[in-house]
Amino acid sequence: MFSTDTWLVIVCSLSTNAVLFGTGVVTVLSVPALAAHAIYLIPAVVVASLALSPVAASWIAPRMRLRNWGRRDWREGDVISG
């Protein structure tokens, strides 16, 4: 079947897609100049969020594995976890 890393990327991709889509739609609908073209921009946001979510998830997913964190990394954190 799939490896654990692949499953983490898939699950993380779903959440990442929701965040990217929500951010894009809120941006399109809240800016009046973009809201006038929402009929074209919202499908573009859908396509962009579907295309970018696996890329972003593959960057986030390795940080979800405990084995990828050493003692020093737990103390310092990273860009995502702070």
Summary of the structure (lengths in Angstrom):
residues: 82
radius of gyration: 16.4
end to end distance: 33.5
largest distance: 51.4
contacts: 194
relative contact order: 0.15
helix: 82%
strand: 0%
